[in-house]
Amino acid sequence: MDAAAFLHHLVNLTDYRHQIVHIERIPHQGAIFGKLDNPLHPGLQACLESLGISALYSHQAKAWNAILAGKNVIIATPSASGKTLCYHLATLDAFLHDKDSRALYIFPTKALAQDQLRSVRQIASLLSLPAPTSRGEAISPEAMATFDGDTPQNERTNIRKQARIVLTNPDMLHLGILPNHQSWSRLFHNLKYVVIDETHIYRGIFGSQVANVLRRLRRLCAFYNSNPQFICCSATIANPQKHAQNLVGLPFEAIVEDGSPHGEKYFVFWNPPVIDEAKTSRRSPNSEAASLLGELVQKEIRSLVFARTRKLTELIYIYTQGQLPPPLRGKISPYRAGYLPEDRRRIEHQFFDGELLGLVATTALELGINIGDLEATVLTGYPGSIASAWQQAGRSGRSTLSSLSFLIAQENPLDQYLMRNPDFFFSKNFDNAIINPDNPYILKPHLLCAAWEKPLEAKDEEFFGEISTMLAELEQKGRLRKHHERWHPAPSISYPAQDINIRATSGQNYAVVDGREGRLLETVEASVALFQVHPGAIYLHQGESYLVTALDLARRIAWAEPRSVDYYTQTMEINDIRVTRLLKEKDCHRVKVCFGDVDVTTKLVGFKRKKQFTEEVIGEEPLDLPPVNFPTKALWFNLPQKAIDRIADAGLDFHGGLHACEHAAIGILPLFALCDRNDIGGVSTAFHPDTGKAQIFIYDAHPGGIGIAEKGFEATEELWQAALKAVKECPCTDGCPSCVQSPKCGNNNQPLDKEAAIVLLEELVA
């Protein structure tokens, strides 16, 4: 593909409206090779040579040296840099020297585990071994197996007894392996390496849950007298060493210099054109993604479009189908979680084999599943972190050939800030992955699981930290019972792991059922169910629209019926907040900034119907659903008296300025904390009863908090400066979705005063 020629084609289209605001050309890089402190086993050396690998890249060599020195290692380099080879070599080398050694590979998805099973079997099949010594033996393909929800029951016993490499995911480790560790005694007793791939995925709630699963794993390894080394692989993040240590609970060495070669890449920032100058309203990013995919497919450029949600995946697929001539409509497909495993495998194979030219996917394909060499990627909206953006963009150009990536901006402060400040994206040292494994709402259920696996003792604080208070609380609630200084599950407790959904704070799901056929369509996690399957919601499933006709809160069932509609729905909410405990405070330019425990009540007040393609609001409906109440962490700050005086003198709206300032700060915070906009919430008020003054709060939108508000507290000054820049540089007159409006605002973005917000932010950073 000639990337420059395709861009020239785009700008000469009749409907091109100057959407390209920046092109970053990333030049070709040659390979940098490293030196090994210890040579590879002759069998491995011969194997690599048969694969055409004459030497290891510098980061691979550093990883090999550190692993052989007995260190836990995290390799944080870009997509397609050869991280996988680091752990395959270490594992196979251990097998060549010890016939009993075992390895556990953990991947965030089943598809990635299947993909890496093919990879390690390919390498192992090429091993040219000398006659077995007393401690060495040949490695058969049967010695490597995936163990997940799709593994047939009749194969599971054999895998438990014989597999030397077990490839699984955190869910199965938590739910199937750890609670049944007696059946896995051979694995635990001989465990040499634990590999955690795509470590940057384990952040927020999911990462905090997985961190506790890994602590349970380490505790059982100690019980079986093994002490495995951990090998982690990650996309480039700002804190790889700290993140790995927080995740696993052990010291790590980080390897971050990339020695792999890559081809030239054009990274294009694409801002949808303005269709209403006064409101700075822009064309839908979903329509723009569909148009780009349509052009790419018609030029036979193999492309992958990333969408933020399941719903948008289906929408963009539908839009693109409508733009393509009939012969090409069968050349694209949606791909996302929720589909049956056989459907996902079929789509992967069709794409790999070239039957499909384009895929529209959620972040499920951000990971390194082998779907062949792609030429272009399209990111529909900033994915919430620079690491994820590069990981998604890195799916194209996974060889030394040229490639193309587009980042299409959404109408929110964060995306528009990046469109106006591309240097922030291309020069920034990425962002921090944040987890909070000590969150009591996450840790306490895992302590119950740990007690089920093996009674808890005081010495288990080595793995879980200070837990005496939580153990006492669980004992008081009748969940644990203490006997001879050990905590056992109460007799009423049965298999506690099944009550925890490790991808959320809630273990409960809602079922979405086709009301006409009584058929289960999908499940929706409880924490987001009210927002996605409320009465009147449009729910998309495999390209088909369903109208939610009823929501049974007691039975957790959403009843839906197929409907052909040209709109989608978006909820509105109102939040209330109370301070329960101050944990930290500081002065920033004589402004008091606080961090502490708060209690949040969220009320879903209604939803909007928005036109497909144009995003025009075509209707609003009220909702009467029970409020959601939860404790969490928040930062809050005072407003300078000088700003209040300036607003009064200018006749501006102080309430509107507070509200606009809150929206802008929430919109920009994901730049400083590796999170999604939906992971945070906010409240602004001219008088708060707990502080006695005007206040702006920003809080973690998950029970107990996951560290986002704390990161905001640490970076308050940078947050104010970026929010001021975003609002000031926006060309709108009175405030728009690109600076101070929020699509989720339950007050319908009333009141808002952009000028007053600028005054507040100017005085905050003064």
C-alpha positions in Angstrom: 0.0 0.0 0.0 1.2 3.5 -0.8 -0.1 5.4 2.3 0.8 8.8 0.8 -1.2 8.1 -2.4 -4.3 7.0 -0.4 -4.2 10.2 1.7 -3.9 12.2 -1.6 -7.0 10.3 -2.8 -8.9 11.2 0.3 -8.2 14.9 0.1 -9.4 15.0 -3.5 -12.8 13.4 -2.8 -15.7 15.8 -3.4 -17.0 15.6 0.2 -13.6 16.1 1.8 -14.0 18.9 4.4 -10.4 19.4 5.7 -10.8 16.7 8.3 -7.1 16.0 8.4 -5.6 18.2 11.1 -2.3 16.5 11.6 -0.1 13.8 9.9 2.7 12.3 11.9 5.1 10.4 9.8 6.9 7.7 11.8 10.0 6.7 9.9 11.2 3.2 9.2 13.5 1.7 11.9 16.1 -0.9 11.4 16.7 -3.8 13.8 19.0 -3.4 16.9 20.4 -6.6 18.1 21.5 -7.6 21.6 24.1 -9.8 23.2 23.3 -12.8 25.4 25.1 -13.3 28.7 24.5 -17.1 28.3 24.1 -18.9 25.0 20.8 -20.5 24.1 20.4 -24.3 24.3 21.7 -25.7 21.0 18.2 -27.1 20.3 16.7 -23.7 20.7 19.4 -22.1 18.6 18.8 -24.5 15.8 15.0 -23.9 16.1 15.4 -20.1 15.8 17.7 -20.5 12.8 15.1 -22.7 11.1 12.6 -19.8 11.6 15.1 -17.4 10.0 16.1 -15.7 13.3 19.9 -15.3 13.4 20.0 -13.0 16.5 17.7 -11.6 19.2 16.6 -8.0 19.2 18.1 -5.9 22.0 15.0 -6.0 24.2 14.7 -9.8 23.7 18.3 -10.3 24.7 17.9 -8.1 27.8 14.8 -10.1 28.8 16.6 -13.4 28.3 19.6 -12.2 30.4 17.3 -11.0 33.2 15.1 -14.1 33.2 18.2 -16.4 33.5 19.4 -14.2 36.3 16.2 -15.2 38.2 14.5 -11.8 38.0 10.8 -11.1 37.4 10.6 -9.2 34.2 8.2 -6.9 32.4 8.8 -6.2 28.7 7.0 -3.0 27.7 7.6 -2.4 24.0 5.3 -1.6 21.0 3.0 -4.0 19.1 4.7 -6.6 16.9 8.1 -6.1 18.6 8.6 -9.8 19.4 7.7 -9.9 23.1 6.1 -13.3 22.7 9.4 -14.9 21.8 10.9 -13.8 25.2 8.6 -16.1 27.2 8.5 -18.9 24.7 12.3 -19.2 24.8 12.4 -19.1 28.6 9.8 -21.8 29.0 11.1 -24.1 26.3 14.7 -23.7 27.7 13.4 -24.8 31.2 11.7 -27.8 29.6 14.9 -28.8 27.9 16.8 -28.8 31.2 14.1 -30.2 33.5 11.5 -32.7 32.3 9.2 -31.8 35.2 9.0 -28.1 34.9 5.7 -26.4 34.1 4.5 -23.0 32.9 1.3 -21.1 33.2 0.4 -18.6 30.5 -2.3 -16.0 31.3 -4.0 -14.0 28.5 -6.9 -11.6 28.9 -9.0 -13.3 26.1 -9.6 -16.9 25.0 -8.8 -15.9 21.4 -5.3 -14.7 22.3 -4.6 -17.9 24.3 -5.6 -20.0 21.2 -3.4 -17.8 19.0 -0.4 -18.2 21.3 -1.0 -22.0 21.6 -0.4 -22.2 17.8 2.7 -20.0 18.2 4.4 -22.0 20.9 3.5 -25.3 19.2 5.1 -24.1 16.0 8.4 -23.2 17.8 8.4 -26.5 19.8 7.7 -28.6 16.7 11.0 -27.2 15.2 13.1 -28.1 18.2 16.0 -30.2 17.0 16.9 -32.2 20.2 19.9 -34.4 21.0 19.2 -37.8 22.5 17.3 -37.2 25.8 19.6 -36.8 28.8 18.6 -37.8 32.3 16.7 -34.5 32.7 15.7 -33.7 29.1 13.1 -35.0 26.8 11.2 -34.1 23.6 8.2 -31.8 23.9 5.0 -33.1 22.2 2.2 -30.8 21.0 -0.1 -32.5 23.6 2.1 -31.1 26.4 0.7 -27.6 25.6 -3.0 -26.9 25.9 -5.5 -24.1 26.5 -7.8 -24.5 29.6 -10.8 -22.1 29.5 -14.5 -22.1 29.3 -14.4 -23.6 25.7 -12.2 -26.6 26.7 -14.3 -29.8 26.3 -15.0 -31.6 29.6 -13.5 -34.9 28.3 -10.1 -33.2 27.8 -9.8 -31.4 31.1 -8.5 -34.3 33.3 -5.7 -35.0 30.8 -4.7 -31.4 30.7 -4.5 -31.2 34.5 -2.3 -34.2 34.7 -0.1 -33.9 31.6 0.1 -30.4 30.2 3.5 -28.7 30.7 2.3 -25.3 29.4 -1.3 -24.4 30.4 -2.7 -21.4 28.5 -5.6 -19.8 30.3 -7.3 -16.5 31.2 -7.7 -14.7 34.6 -11.4 -15.7 34.7 -10.7 -19.5 34.5 -7.7 -19.2 36.8 -10.0 -17.5 39.4 -13.0 -19.7 38.8 -11.7 -23.1 37.8 -8.1 -23.6 38.6 -7.4 -22.0 42.0 -10.5 -23.4 43.8 -9.6 -26.9 42.5 -5.9 -26.6 43.2 -5.7 -30.2 44.5 -6.4 -31.4 40.9 -3.6 -29.2 39.7 -1.0 -30.2 42.3 1.5 -31.3 39.6 1.3 -27.9 37.9 1.6 -26.0 41.1 4.4 -28.1 42.5 6.6 -27.8 39.4 5.6 -24.3 38.3 8.7 -22.5 36.9 7.2 -19.6 35.0 4.0 -17.6 35.1 3.5 -15.5 32.0 1.1 -12.5 32.0 0.6 -11.2 28.5 -1.0 -7.8 27.6 -0.3 -6.5 31.2 -1.5 -3.0 30.3 -5.0 -4.4 29.9 -5.1 -5.2 33.7 -6.0 -1.7 34.9 -8.9 -0.2 36.8 -11.4 -2.6 38.3 -10.3 -5.5 36.1 -6.7 -5.0 37.0 -7.5 -4.7 40.7 -9.5 -8.0 40.6 -6.7 -9.8 38.7 -4.1 -8.6 41.1 -5.9 -10.4 43.9 -6.3 -13.5 41.7 -2.5 -13.5 41.3 -1.9 -13.1 45.0 -4.1 -16.2 45.6 -2.0 -18.0 42.9 1.3 -17.0 44.7 -0.2 -18.2 48.0 -1.0 -21.6 46.6 2.4 -21.9 44.9 4.0 -21.3 48.3 1.8 -24.1 49.7 3.1 -26.5 47.0 6.7 -25.3 47.7 7.2 -23.6 44.3 8.3 -20.0 43.7 7.7 -19.2 40.0 9.2 -16.3 38.1 6.8 -13.9 36.5 7.3 -12.7 32.9 5.0 -9.9 31.9 4.5 -8.3 28.5 2.8 -4.9 28.0 2.2 -2.2 25.5 4.2 0.9 26.2 3.0 2.6 29.5 4.6 5.2 31.7 4.9 3.0 34.8 5.6 -0.6 33.6 7.8 -1.6 36.6 5.5 -0.1 39.2 2.4 -1.5 37.4 3.9 -5.1 37.3 4.9 -4.8 41.0 1.4 -3.6 42.0 -0.2 -6.4 39.9 1.8 -9.3 41.1 3.1 -8.0 44.5 6.8 -8.8 43.8 9.9 -6.8 42.6 10.3 -6.5 38.8 12.9 -5.4 36.3 11.4 -3.3 33.4 12.7 -3.6 29.8 11.5 -0.7 27.6 13.9 -0.1 24.8 12.6 -1.5 21.5 15.1 -3.1 19.2 12.7 -4.5 16.6 12.4 -3.1 13.1 9.2 -1.5 11.7 8.1 0.0 8.5 7.1 3.6 7.8 3.8 4.7 9.4 1.5 7.6 8.7 -0.6 8.5 11.8 -3.4 10.8 10.8 -5.5 12.9 13.2 -8.9 13.3 11.6 -11.5 15.8 13.1 -15.0 15.5 11.8 -16.1 18.7 10.0 -18.2 21.3 11.8 -21.9 21.3 10.7 -23.1 24.1 13.1 -20.6 27.0 13.5 -22.3 28.6 16.5 -22.5 25.4 18.5 -19.3 23.9 17.0 -21.4 20.8 16.3 -19.5 18.2 14.3 -20.4 15.4 12.0 -20.7 12.0 13.7 -17.3 10.2 14.2 -19.1 7.0 13.5 -20.2 8.2 10.1 -16.6 9.4 9.4 -15.3 5.9 10.4 -17.8 4.2 8.1 -16.8 6.5 5.2 -13.1 5.8 5.8 -13.6 2.1 6.0 -15.7 2.2 2.8 -12.9 4.0 0.9 -10.2 1.6 2.3 -12.2 -1.5 1.3 -12.9 -0.2 -2.2 -9.1 0.3 -2.6 -8.7 -3.3 -1.3 -6.7 -2.1 1.7 -7.0 -4.6 4.6 -8.3 -2.6 7.4 -9.5 -2.8 11.0 -11.8 -0.2 12.6 -11.9 0.1 16.4 -15.1 1.3 18.1 -15.5 2.1 21.8 -18.6 0.0 22.6 -20.5 -3.0 21.3 -23.3 -0.7 20.2 -20.9 1.5 18.1 -19.3 -1.6 16.5 -22.7 -2.6 15.2 -23.6 1.0 14.1 -20.4 1.5 12.1 -20.8 -1.9 10.4 -24.4 -1.0 9.4 -23.3 2.5 8.1 -20.4 1.0 6.1 -22.6 -1.7 4.5 -24.9 1.1 3.3 -22.1 2.9 1.5 -20.5 -0.1 -0.2 -21.6 -1.5 -3.6 -23.3 -5.0 -3.3 -20.2 -7.1 -4.3 -18.2 -5.6 -1.4 -20.8 -5.8 1.3 -19.8 -9.3 2.2 -16.2 -8.3 2.5 -16.7 -6.6 6.0 -17.9 -7.9 9.3 -18.4 -6.8 12.9 -16.4 -8.6 15.7 -16.9 -8.2 19.4 -17.5 -9.9 22.7 -20.9 -11.3 23.2 -20.7 -13.4 19.9 -20.6 -17.1 20.3 -17.0 -18.5 20.3 -17.5 -20.3 16.9 -18.7 -17.1 15.3 -15.6 -15.2 16.6 -13.2 -18.0 15.4 -14.9 -18.0 12.0 -14.6 -14.3 11.5 -10.9 -14.4 12.6 -10.1 -17.1 10.1 -12.0 -15.3 7.3 -10.0 -12.1 8.0 -6.7 -14.0 8.2 -7.4 -15.8 5.0 -8.3 -12.7 3.1 -12.0 -13.5 2.6 -12.8 -10.3 4.5 -11.1 -6.9 3.7 -12.5 -5.0 6.7 -13.5 -5.6 10.3 -15.3 -3.3 12.8 -14.3 -4.5 16.3 -14.3 -3.5 19.9 -11.0 -3.5 21.8 -11.1 -7.3 21.7 -8.8 -7.1 18.7 -6.5 -4.5 20.3 -4.6 -7.5 21.5 -2.1 -9.5 19.4 -4.4 -12.1 17.9 -2.8 -13.1 14.6 -5.2 -11.9 11.9 -2.5 -11.4 9.3 -0.7 -8.3 8.1 -3.0 -5.3 8.2 -2.4 -2.1 6.2 -4.7 0.4 8.0 -6.3 0.9 11.3 -9.1 3.4 12.2 -9.6 4.4 15.8 -13.1 5.8 16.3 -12.4 8.1 19.2 -9.5 8.3 21.5 -9.5 5.0 23.4 -8.8 6.6 26.8 -5.1 6.1 27.0 -2.0 6.8 24.8 -0.9 3.2 25.4 -4.2 1.8 24.0 -4.1 4.2 21.1 -0.7 3.0 20.0 -1.6 -0.6 20.7 -4.6 -0.3 18.3 -2.7 1.7 15.7 0.1 -0.9 15.9 -2.3 -3.6 14.6 -1.5 -2.2 11.1 2.1 -2.4 9.9 3.1 -5.5 11.8 6.0 -6.0 9.4 8.5 -3.7 7.7 5.9 -2.5 5.1 4.3 0.9 5.3 1.0 1.4 7.1 -1.6 3.9 7.9 -3.6 4.8 11.1 -6.4 7.3 11.7 -7.6 8.7 15.0 -11.1 10.1 14.5 -12.0 12.6 17.2 -15.2 12.5 19.1 -17.1 15.6 20.3 -15.6 15.7 23.8 -13.0 17.9 25.5 -10.3 15.2 25.5 -10.5 14.3 21.8 -10.7 17.9 20.7 -7.8 18.8 23.0 -5.6 16.2 21.2 -6.7 17.5 17.8 -5.5 21.0 18.7 -2.4 19.7 20.6 -1.1 16.7 18.7 2.3 17.2 20.2 0.9 16.2 23.5 0.1 12.8 22.1 3.2 12.2 20.0 5.8 13.6 22.5 4.3 12.4 25.8 5.8 9.5 27.7 2.6 7.6 27.6 0.4 7.3 30.7 0.1 5.4 34.0 -1.8 2.2 34.5 -3.7 2.4 37.8 -5.0 -0.4 40.0 -6.1 -0.6 43.6 -6.0 -4.2 44.8 -6.5 -3.1 48.4 -10.0 -1.7 47.6 -12.1 -3.5 50.3 -15.0 -4.1 47.9 -12.6 -6.1 45.7 -10.3 -7.6 48.3 -12.8 -9.0 50.8 -14.5 -11.3 48.3 -11.1 -12.6 47.2 -10.2 -13.3 50.9 -13.3 -15.4 51.1 -12.1 -17.3 47.9 -8.6 -17.7 49.4 -10.1 -19.2 52.6 -12.1 -21.6 50.5 -8.9 -22.7 48.8 -6.9 -23.0 52.0 -7.7 -21.6 55.5 -6.3 -18.1 56.0 -3.6 -17.4 58.5 -1.9 -14.3 59.9 1.2 -15.1 57.7 -1.0 -14.6 54.6 -0.5 -10.8 55.0 2.7 -11.5 53.0 0.4 -11.8 50.0 -2.6 -9.6 50.8 -1.2 -6.9 53.0 -2.9 -5.8 56.3 -6.1 -7.8 56.3 -6.9 -8.3 60.0 -9.7 -5.7 60.0 -11.3 -7.2 56.9 -11.1 -10.7 58.3 -12.8 -9.5 61.5 -15.6 -7.9 59.4 -16.1 -11.1 57.4 -16.2 -13.1 60.6 -18.7 -10.6 62.1 -21.0 -11.0 59.0 -20.9 -14.8 59.3 -18.9 -15.3 56.2 -15.7 -16.6 57.9 -15.2 -18.5 61.2 -12.0 -18.5 63.2 -10.7 -21.8 64.6 -7.2 -22.3 66.0 -5.9 -18.9 64.6 -7.1 -19.9 61.1 -10.1 -18.5 59.2 -12.3 -21.0 57.4 -15.4 -20.3 55.2 -18.6 -20.5 57.2 -20.6 -23.7 56.6 -23.2 -21.6 54.5 -20.5 -20.5 52.0 -20.4 -22.6 48.9 -17.8 -22.0 46.1 -17.4 -18.2 46.6 -15.5 -17.7 43.3 -18.6 -18.2 41.3 -20.1 -15.0 42.9 -17.3 -12.8 41.7 -17.2 -11.3 38.2 -13.5 -10.3 38.0 -14.2 -7.9 35.1 -16.4 -5.7 37.4 -17.1 -4.7 41.0 -20.4 -6.6 40.8 -20.7 -10.3 40.3 -24.2 -10.0 39.0 -25.3 -9.9 35.3 -28.5 -8.9 33.6 -29.9 -11.1 30.9 -31.1 -9.5 27.6 -33.9 -11.7 26.3 -35.7 -11.6 23.0 -39.3 -11.2 24.3 -40.9 -12.8 21.2 -38.8 -15.9 21.1 -37.7 -16.2 24.8 -34.1 -16.5 23.5 -31.1 -15.2 25.5 -29.3 -12.6 23.4 -26.5 -11.5 25.7 -25.6 -10.7 29.3 -24.9 -7.2 30.6 -22.8 -6.5 33.7 -24.9 -5.2 36.6 -23.0 -1.9 37.2 -23.8 -0.7 33.7 -27.2 -2.5 33.1 -29.4 0.4 34.1 -27.6 2.6 31.6 -27.7 0.1 28.7 -30.9 -1.8 29.1 -33.3 0.6 30.7 -36.9 0.7 29.4 -36.9 2.5 26.0 -33.2 1.8 25.3 -32.1 0.7 21.9 -29.8 -2.3 22.3 -27.8 -3.5 19.3 -27.0 -7.2 18.8 -25.1 -8.5 15.7 -26.3 -5.5 13.6 -29.9 -5.8 14.6 -31.7 -3.2 16.7 -33.8 -4.2 19.8 -36.1 -2.0 21.8 -36.0 -2.7 25.5 -39.7 -3.0 26.4 -39.3 -3.9 30.1 -36.7 -4.3 32.8 -37.3 -6.7 35.7 -35.0 -5.5 38.4 -35.7 -8.4 40.8 -35.0 -11.1 38.3 -32.3 -9.1 36.4 -33.9 -9.6 33.0 -34.3 -7.0 30.2 -37.0 -7.9 27.7 -36.3 -6.7 24.2 -38.0 -6.9 20.8 -36.5 -6.4 17.3 -37.2 -2.9 15.9 -36.0 -1.2 12.8 -35.1 2.3 14.0 -32.8 5.1 12.8 -31.7 6.3 16.2 -29.8 5.2 19.3 -30.2 6.1 23.0 -28.0 7.8 25.6 -28.8 8.2 29.3 -28.7 11.3 31.5 -27.9 11.2 35.2 -27.8 13.4 38.3 -25.2 12.8 41.1 -25.1 13.8 44.7 -22.0 13.5 46.9 -21.2 13.6 50.7 -17.8 13.7 52.3 -17.2 11.0 54.8 -13.5 11.3 55.5 -10.6 13.6 54.5 -7.5 11.7 53.7 -5.1 14.3 52.2 -5.0 18.0 51.4 -2.6 20.4 49.8 -2.3 24.0 48.5 -2.0 24.7 44.8 -1.4 28.4 44.2 -3.1 29.1 47.5 -6.1 27.0 46.5 -7.0 24.2 48.9 -7.2 20.8 47.2 -8.5 17.7 49.1 -8.7 14.0 48.6 -10.8 11.6 50.6 -13.7 9.2 51.1 -17.1 10.2 49.8 -20.6 8.7 49.4 -22.1 9.1 45.9 -25.8 8.7 44.9 -26.5 8.5 41.1 -30.0 8.9 39.8 -30.8 8.0 36.2 -33.3 10.7 35.2 -33.9 10.1 31.6 -32.5 9.3 28.1 -32.1 11.0 24.8 -32.8 9.6 21.4 -30.1 10.6 18.9 -30.3 10.3 15.2 -27.8 7.9 13.5 -25.2 9.6 11.3 -26.1 13.2 12.4 -26.2 12.6 16.3 -29.1 15.1 16.3 -31.2 14.8 19.5 -34.7 13.9 18.3 -36.4 13.3 21.7 -36.0 12.9 25.4 -37.8 10.6 27.9 -37.8 10.6 31.7 -36.9 7.4 33.6 -38.0 6.3 37.1 -35.4 3.9 38.3 -34.0 3.4 41.8 -30.9 5.4 42.7 -27.5 3.8 42.9 -25.6 4.5 46.0 -21.9 3.7 46.6 -18.9 4.8 48.7 -15.8 5.8 46.7 -12.8 8.2 46.6 -12.8 11.8 45.3 -10.8 14.9 44.9 -12.3 18.3 45.5 -11.1 21.9 45.4 -12.1 25.4 46.5 -12.6 28.3 44.1 -10.4 31.4 44.4 -12.2 34.5 45.8 -10.6 36.6 43.0 -12.3 34.4 40.4 -15.7 34.8 42.2 -15.3 38.6 42.2 -14.3 38.7 38.6 -17.3 36.7 37.5 -19.6 39.0 39.6 -18.1 42.1 38.1 -18.5 40.8 34.6 -22.1 39.8 35.1 -21.3 36.2 34.3 -23.2 33.1 35.7 -21.2 31.7 38.7 -23.3 28.5 38.8 -22.8 28.0 35.0 -19.1 28.6 35.4 -18.8 26.0 38.1 -20.8 23.4 36.1 -18.7 24.1 32.9 -15.5 23.9 34.8 -16.5 20.5 36.3 -17.4 19.1 32.9 -14.1 20.3 31.4 -12.0 18.9 34.2 -13.7 15.5 34.0 -13.3 15.4 30.3 -9.5 16.0 30.5 -8.6 13.8 33.5 -8.1 10.7 31.3 -5.0 12.4 29.9 -3.4 11.9 33.3 -4.9 8.7 34.5 -5.2 5.6 32.4 -9.0 5.4 32.4 -12.2 5.8 30.4 -14.4 8.9 30.7 -17.1 6.6 32.2 -14.8 5.6 35.0 -15.1 9.1 36.6 -18.0 11.3 37.7 -18.3 14.8 39.1 -20.5 17.2 41.1 -20.3 21.0 41.2 -22.2 23.2 43.6 -22.3 26.8 44.7 -22.6 25.6 48.3 -21.8 22.2 49.7 -23.1 21.3 53.2 -20.0 19.4 54.1 -17.5 22.2 53.2 -19.7 25.3 53.6 -18.5 26.8 50.3 -18.6 26.4 46.5 -17.0 23.2 45.5 -16.1 21.0 42.5 -15.8 17.2 43.1 -14.3 14.6 40.8 -14.8 11.0 41.9 -14.1 7.4 40.9 -17.3 5.9 39.5 -16.6 2.5 41.0 -17.3 1.4 44.6 -14.3 1.8 46.8 -12.3 3.7 44.2 -9.6 2.5 41.9 -7.0 5.3 42.1 -8.2 7.6 39.4 -9.2 10.5 41.7 -6.0 10.1 43.6 -4.0 10.4 40.4 -6.0 13.6 39.7 -5.2 14.9 43.1 -1.5 14.4 42.4 -1.7 16.1 39.0 -4.2 18.9 39.9 -2.2 21.8 38.5 -1.6 20.0 35.2 -5.3 19.1 35.1 -6.3 22.7 35.5 -3.9 23.9 32.9 -5.0 21.3 30.3 -8.7 22.1 31.0 -8.1 25.8 30.6 -6.4 25.2 27.3 -9.2 22.9 26.1 -11.9 25.5 26.9 -10.0 28.6 25.8 -8.9 27.1 22.4 -12.3 25.8 21.5 -13.8 28.1 18.8 -17.4 27.8 19.9 -19.2 30.8 21.3 -21.2 29.6 24.3 -19.8 26.1 25.1 -20.2 22.9 23.2 -19.5 19.1 23.5 -15.9 19.8 22.5 -15.2 21.8 25.6 -17.8 22.1 28.5 -20.9 20.1 27.5 -21.3 16.5 28.8 -23.6 14.0 27.0 -24.4 12.3 30.3 -25.4 15.5 32.2 -28.8 15.0 33.9 -29.4 18.7 34.0 -29.2 18.8 30.2 -26.1 21.0 30.4 -27.9 23.7 32.1 -26.7 26.1 33.4 -23.3 26.4 31.6 -21.2 29.6 31.2 -18.0 29.1 29.2 -16.6 32.6 29.9 -17.1 32.1 33.7 -15.4 28.7 33.4 -12.4 30.4 31.7 -12.2 32.9 34.6 -12.3 30.2 37.2 -9.6 28.1 35.5 -7.4 31.2 34.9 -7.4 32.0 38.6 -6.9 28.4 39.6 -3.6 28.2 37.5 -2.6 31.9 38.3 
